[in-house]
């Protein structure tokens, strides 16, 4: 009976989503899934990369043939992340802030978020870049 209980606890820790806590974002992430209003699109190639460290982030992505970036600060409070863009290759984004509640896998190597921008809802799933070298738990968000 103890083994079954232990296995069920271990399974839930590794497979069910969990909220964020301090330090969970630290590292380098890549976008692996993207949707607007539940309409999934292919992830752009080259893949967008986002780095979080010490309360700051930088996002590097392509828009057409141009390399673009957003740099800013993030705060995690009560499971909600607020990101504020302080520098960007697209000037109109500077000063923009948005909030989201990330849902992490138990191993904290993958998370997804939804952001309601009023006109549309954006969905993103990110995983750590180290998932190329180690086995990471995967979140299944849609049927393929």
C-alpha positions as CSV (number, residue, x, y, z in Angstrom):
1,X,0.0,0.0,0.0
2,X,2.9,2.4,0.8
3,X,4.4,1.7,-2.6
4,X,1.1,2.6,-4.4
5,X,0.8,5.8,-2.4
6,X,4.5,6.7,-3.1
7,X,4.1,6.0,-6.8
8,X,0.9,8.1,-7.1
9,X,2.6,11.1,-5.3
10,X,5.6,10.8,-7.6
11,X,3.5,10.6,-10.7
12,X,1.5,13.7,-9.7
13,X,4.7,15.6,-9.1
14,X,6.1,14.8,-12.4
15,X,3.1,15.0,-14.6
16,X,0.5,17.5,-13.2
17,X,1.0,21.2,-13.7
18,X,2.0,23.4,-10.8
19,X,2.3,27.1,-10.1
20,X,5.6,29.0,-10.1
21,X,7.8,29.7,-7.2
22,X,11.0,31.7,-6.8
23,X,13.8,30.5,-9.1
24,X,11.6,28.4,-11.4
25,X,12.1,30.8,-14.4
26,X,15.9,31.0,-14.1
27,X,17.5,29.7,-17.3
28,X,17.1,29.6,-21.0
29,X,13.8,28.6,-22.6
30,X,12.6,28.0,-26.1
31,X,9.0,28.4,-27.5
32,X,7.6,25.0,-28.5
33,X,3.9,25.7,-28.9
34,X,1.9,28.9,-29.8
35,X,-1.7,29.8,-30.4
36,X,-3.9,32.9,-30.8
37,X,-7.5,32.4,-29.7
38,X,-7.0,28.6,-29.6
39,X,-5.8,28.6,-33.3
40,X,-2.4,26.9,-33.2
41,X,0.4,28.0,-35.5
42,X,3.7,26.5,-36.3
43,X,6.5,27.8,-34.0
44,X,8.6,30.2,-36.0
45,X,12.0,29.0,-37.3
46,X,14.5,30.0,-35.9
47,X,12.8,29.2,-32.6
48,X,12.2,32.2,-30.2
49,X,14.5,32.0,-27.1
50,X,13.8,33.6,-23.8
51,X,16.2,33.9,-20.9
52,X,15.3,34.7,-17.3
53,X,17.9,35.7,-14.7
54,X,17.8,37.7,-11.4
55,X,14.5,39.4,-12.1
56,X,15.3,40.2,-15.7
57,X,14.4,38.6,-19.1
58,X,15.3,38.9,-22.7
59,X,13.4,37.5,-25.6
60,X,15.0,37.0,-29.0
61,X,12.9,36.2,-32.0
62,X,12.6,36.7,-35.8
63,X,9.9,38.9,-37.3
64,X,10.1,38.3,-41.1
65,X,13.8,38.4,-41.9
66,X,14.7,40.7,-38.9
67,X,16.1,39.7,-35.5
68,X,14.0,41.4,-32.8
69,X,14.3,41.5,-29.0
70,X,12.4,42.5,-25.9
71,X,14.3,43.0,-22.7
72,X,12.8,43.8,-19.3
73,X,12.1,43.0,-15.7
74,X,9.8,40.4,-14.2
75,X,8.3,40.0,-10.8
76,X,6.7,36.8,-9.4
77,X,4.1,37.4,-6.7
78,X,1.6,34.9,-5.4
79,X,2.1,32.7,-8.5
80,X,1.5,35.5,-10.9
81,X,4.3,36.9,-13.1
82,X,4.4,40.5,-14.3
83,X,6.8,41.2,-17.2
84,X,7.5,44.8,-18.1
85,X,9.4,45.6,-21.3
86,X,12.2,48.2,-20.7
87,X,14.0,47.9,-24.0
88,X,12.9,46.6,-27.4
89,X,13.7,46.6,-31.0
90,X,10.1,47.7,-31.5
91,X,9.8,51.0,-29.8
92,X,6.0,50.9,-29.2
93,X,6.5,47.9,-26.9
94,X,8.7,49.8,-24.4
95,X,6.8,50.2,-21.2
96,X,4.3,47.5,-21.9
97,X,3.5,45.1,-19.0
98,X,1.5,41.9,-18.9
99,X,0.6,39.4,-16.3
100,X,0.2,35.6,-16.5
101,X,-0.1,32.6,-14.2
102,X,2.4,30.0,-15.5
103,X,1.6,26.3,-15.2
104,X,4.7,24.3,-14.7
105,X,5.3,20.5,-15.0
106,X,6.5,18.8,-11.9
107,X,10.1,18.8,-13.1
108,X,9.9,22.6,-13.7
109,X,11.4,22.2,-17.2
110,X,8.3,23.1,-19.1
111,X,5.5,25.6,-18.6
112,X,2.6,27.1,-20.4
113,X,0.9,30.5,-20.1
114,X,-2.2,32.2,-21.4
115,X,-2.3,36.0,-21.7
116,X,-5.6,37.8,-22.3
117,X,-4.8,40.9,-24.3
118,X,-8.5,41.8,-24.5
119,X,-8.6,41.6,-28.3
120,X,-7.2,38.1,-28.3
121,X,-5.8,35.4,-26.0
122,X,-2.2,34.3,-26.6
123,X,-1.1,30.8,-25.5
124,X,2.6,29.9,-25.3
125,X,4.3,26.7,-24.1
126,X,8.0,26.9,-23.3
127,X,10.6,24.3,-22.3
128,X,14.1,24.6,-21.1
129,X,16.8,24.3,-23.8
130,X,18.5,21.6,-21.8
131,X,15.5,19.3,-22.7
132,X,17.6,18.4,-25.9
133,X,20.1,16.7,-23.6
134,X,17.9,15.3,-20.8
135,X,14.5,13.8,-20.6
136,X,11.9,16.4,-19.5
137,X,8.2,15.9,-18.7
138,X,6.0,17.2,-21.5
139,X,2.7,19.1,-21.2
140,X,0.2,17.9,-23.7
141,X,-2.0,20.8,-24.6
142,X,-3.5,19.7,-27.9
143,X,-4.0,16.5,-29.9
144,X,-1.7,16.1,-32.9
